[in-house]
Amino acid sequence: MKGIVLAGGSGTRLYPLTRAMSKQLLPIYDKPMIYYPLSTLMLGGIRDILVITAPGDAPLFRALLGDGSQWGIALSYAVQPTPGGLAQAFLIGRGFLAGEGCALALGDNLIYGDGVARMMQQAGARAVDRARSTATIFGYRVQDPERYGVVTFDRDFRALAIEEKPTAPRSSWAVIGLYFYDAAVTEIAAALTPSPRGELEITDVNNEYLRRGALTVERLGRGHAWFDTGTHESLLEASEFVRTLEKRTGQKIGCLEEVAFRQGFIGTDALLRLAELHDKSDYGAYLARLAEEGPLS
């Protein structure tokens, strides 16, 4: 199972912050935004990841993330020439995927909650099951569903339909920026017709899997949090959320070094070397403390 982080787009809703910098490089409290979706994929056991950026941004992402080997993962890079829709990621990444299934995480989404890693691992297992076509998406109840793709359910919470930014939403369940697909996704994306706004819509991909009877929707309920950090307000809310939890619990959210260590991607010696790179900051002290505590049993 491979992963894609889509960190392209122009970030116009965050102007003037994003006039000279990709929004996925902006901070959410103490870490760059892209750390959060990357850590999400890593928690799902995914180690081979393609980062798709806007033109001109790739050198900045490379300077920040490198090839991923310091975290025991492999990072590749590609460019989204123009904002052509979320489903364009599968066409840009066709060579990287090489006929495999994948997980797509949006670079401006933060997902938090107990059990998410388990749901992701189950979704990944379904996506690589070549005996059947499968896709898994995640739903989260919101107050403003008209801003998102919206999924409606029957009484048994089986998905009936998905609508993109409906003016009169029939549900309050938004489809969040984490998707798991089998190898058929590249063919499905290639067959799409651009929407009236000129984009290849991820909702059309999801509806095709729904039409095939191959779509699973995992609902994130109480105890989970999701932020689409594409506006000034949501960027601030996400930072406040991370700060509050980290201050209260003494544990970091979206810490790539910790996730790599807990997942067994790197060992104690590697973690200590990473701690030394940040030895002037609280971040480095946190990593050193993790190394002292040792791996979780």
JOPE-V450548 format. One record per backbone hydrogen bond with DSSP energy under -1.0 kcal/mol. NH is the residue of the N-H (numbers start at 0). CO is the residue of the C=O. Records with the same first field share a line. If there is no record, write none. Layout:
BEGIN
NH: CO ; CO
END
This chain:
BEGIN
1: 100
2: 47
3: 102
4: 49
5: 104
6: 51
13: 10
14: 11
16: 13
18: 15
24: 21
25: 22
27: 30
30: 27
32: 25
33: 23
34: 31
35: 32
37: 33
38: 34
39: 35
40: 36
41: 37
42: 38
43: 39
44: 41
45: 40
48: 73
49: 2
50: 75
51: 4
52: 77
56: 53
60: 56
61: 57
62: 58
63: 59
64: 60
65: 61
67: 64
70: 67
71: 68
72: 67
73: 46
74: 66
75: 48
77: 50
79: 52
83: 81
86: 199
87: 84
88: 85
89: 86
91: 87
92: 88
93: 90
96: 92
97: 93
99: 96
101: 180
102: 1
103: 178
104: 3
105: 176
106: 5
108: 105
109: 226
111: 224
115: 112
118: 114
119: 115
120: 116
121: 117
122: 118
123: 119
124: 120
125: 121
126: 122
127: 123
128: 125
129: 127
131: 128
134: 213
135: 179
136: 215
138: 217
139: 173
141: 171
146: 143
147: 144
149: 162
150: 172
151: 160
153: 157
156: 153
159: 151
160: 151
162: 149
164: 147
173: 139
174: 148
175: 137
177: 175
178: 103
179: 135
180: 101
181: 133
184: 181
187: 183
188: 184
189: 185
190: 186
191: 188
194: 198
197: 194
199: 83
204: 200
205: 201
206: 202
207: 203
208: 204
209: 205
210: 206
211: 207
212: 209
213: 208
215: 134
217: 136
219: 138
223: 220
224: 111
226: 109
228: 107
234: 230
235: 231
236: 232
237: 233
238: 234
239: 235
240: 236
241: 237
242: 238
243: 239
244: 240
245: 241
246: 242
247: 243
248: 244
249: 245
258: 254
259: 255
260: 256
261: 257
262: 258
264: 259
265: 259
270: 266
271: 267
272: 268
273: 269
274: 270
275: 271
276: 272
277: 274
278: 275
280: 277
284: 280
285: 281
286: 282
287: 283
288: 284
289: 285
290: 286
291: 287
292: 288
293: 289
END
